[in-house]
Amino acid sequence: MLDYSLNIGGSEWMIIIFVALVLILGTGKLPGAARKMGKAVNEYNKAKNEIQNQMKEFTEESPKISGPVETEREKLEMIAKSAGVKIENKTDDELRENIASKIGQKRPDESKKTE
């Protein structure tokens, strides 16, 4: 079969699009359209940068988990730190209760006591 596709590179397409815009909009409306396009691109870039900054702040705040934990206490401390619970001078049971209250759930053994 014969292939009749256009072998046009990127810069040639830009010229074709520019000529089409001049033909459609005319030379009088082209600067205004370019100005509006520039403002739209600027707003897009501002929004994109703001979202990227917020994502960076969020990822910097969250604790990094480097690998598997070896003990139950390490796991509790890691969960407590991520939930914003202070771990100093607390037993494992106190940490479990504080974590459960922070995330708004009852501990499994508490539900048995009420029944």
Backbone hydrogen bonds, N-H to C=O, Kabsch-Sander energy under -0.5 kcal/mol:
donor,donor_aa,acceptor,acceptor_aa,energy
4,Y,2,L,-0.7
8,I,6,L,-1.2
13,W,9,G,-1.4
14,M,10,G,-1.6
15,I,11,S,-1.7
16,I,12,E,-2.2
17,I,13,W,-2.7
18,F,14,M,-2.4
19,V,15,I,-2.5
20,A,16,I,-2.2
21,L,17,I,-2.5
22,V,18,F,-2.2
23,L,19,V,-2.2
24,I,20,A,-2.4
25,L,21,L,-3.2
26,G,21,L,-0.6
26,G,22,V,-1.6
29,K,25,L,-0.6
30,L,26,G,-0.9
33,A,29,K,-2.2
34,A,30,L,-2.4
35,R,31,P,-2.2
36,K,32,G,-2.3
37,M,33,A,-2.3
38,G,34,A,-2.4
39,K,35,R,-2.3
40,A,36,K,-2.2
41,V,37,M,-2.4
42,N,38,G,-2.3
43,E,39,K,-2.5
44,Y,40,A,-2.2
45,N,41,V,-2.5
46,K,42,N,-2.2
47,A,43,E,-2.4
48,K,44,Y,-2.5
49,N,45,N,-2.5
50,E,46,K,-2.3
51,I,47,A,-2.3
52,Q,48,K,-2.2
53,N,49,N,-2.4
54,Q,50,E,-2.2
55,M,51,I,-2.3
56,K,52,Q,-2.2
57,E,53,N,-2.4
58,F,54,Q,-2.3
59,T,55,M,-2.5
60,E,56,K,-2.0
61,E,57,E,-1.6
62,S,58,F,-1.7
66,S,64,K,-0.7
75,K,71,T,-1.6
76,L,72,E,-2.5
77,E,73,R,-2.7
78,M,74,E,-2.3
79,I,75,K,-2.3
80,A,76,L,-2.7
81,K,77,E,-2.4
82,S,78,M,-2.0
83,A,79,I,-1.7
84,G,80,A,-0.7
84,G,81,K,-0.7
85,V,80,A,-3.2
90,K,87,I,-1.1
95,L,91,T,-2.3
96,R,92,D,-2.4
97,E,93,D,-2.4
98,N,94,E,-2.6
99,I,95,L,-2.7
100,A,96,R,-2.6
101,S,97,E,-2.5
102,K,98,N,-2.0
103,I,99,I,-2.1
104,G,100,A,-0.7
105,Q,100,A,-2.6
110,E,107,R,-0.9
111,S,107,R,-1.3
112,K,108,P,-0.9
113,K,109,D,-1.1
114,T,110,E,-1.4
115,E,111,S,-0.7
